[in-house]
Amino acid sequence: MGYFFVDLWESIFTPGTTPTLIKATHGSFVLLILSLLFLIWNALNIHTVMLLIIALCLWATLTWFIAEVAKLKKEGKLKTDKELKEEAEAKESKKEQ
């Protein structure tokens, strides 16, 4: 469990997404959905229902986006962090000359 939080903290400073960051994102959405469901069950309020719908749509959109990025990475259509860094360094060296 401690390793998860250490890895999560380190992933904040790593470009791109990491499996730990994705797990934390899904875990956060699960807890948010459960909290909203508890609030709806406890005291039915239209605002809470709307928040639940918004949260579910946001979670679905985020899951779709993560899947699309993973698909593009798999197909090789996205540049790696190393390639982007090399391009940035090349541009910097051209500016200095």
Residue pairs with C-beta under 8 A, 6 or more apart in sequence:
4 20
4 23
7 18
7 20
8 20
8 21
8 24
11 17
11 18
11 20
11 21
12 21
15 81
15 84
16 81
17 66
17 69
22 66
25 62
26 59
26 63
29 55
29 58
29 59
29 62
32 55
33 52
33 55
33 56
33 59
36 48
36 51
36 52
36 55
37 52
39 45
39 48
40 48
40 49
40 52
69 78
72 78
79 87
